[in-house]
Amino acid sequence: MKKYRDHFFQKAKQDKYPARSVYKLQEIDRKFSLFRPGQRVLDLGAAPGSWALYVAKKVGLSGQVLAVDRQAVDRDWPQQVEFYQTDVLEPGAEFLAQLKAMTPFDVLISDLAPKTTGIKLRDQTLSYELARAAFDLCPGRLAAGGKFVAKVFDGPDVQELLSAMRREFEKVRGFKPKSSRQESKESFLLGFGYYGQT
């Protein structure tokens, strides 16, 4: 297991990404073709920045990435990335203004995660609430035909969220990347072909 962790940790350092989590998104992208040049992408839970950096390369200079996290991220971002330090559940006015200016987004990705307590059901519930909050941002923000990715800890509420997603997307599925730690209870909920508001 240690070798498993070390592989992605060392690879992230070699590839100049701040965290190994980038390979989860990369694996999802390779399998489901999330990104293309020119897209607008909303990145929730962006710290320490690996996802936004990866997406910036994929969307190119013609694309835009709006990244947000409660944690500060001290780095030089590519010009197509705008980062805001704020709580997406209680966002500041500056972030809300930028969110409105960039809407609609082609892809909404969420790596939001709770501060874990060690109490399994509590952590699952907190994770579900964050994934649900990300999903609830789709109306009015995600373009028709858009894609959605949210991390969630496996638990009894996940099926409820999948059911809600099936009403809003043409195709919905769960996915656990190989780059996730084997002992981790995290998986990703994916939505493709957002119906959009009628």
Summary of the structure (lengths in Angstrom):
residues: 198
radius of gyration: 15.9
end to end distance: 48.3
largest distance: 49.8
contacts: 627
relative contact order: 0.15
helix: 35%
strand: 26%
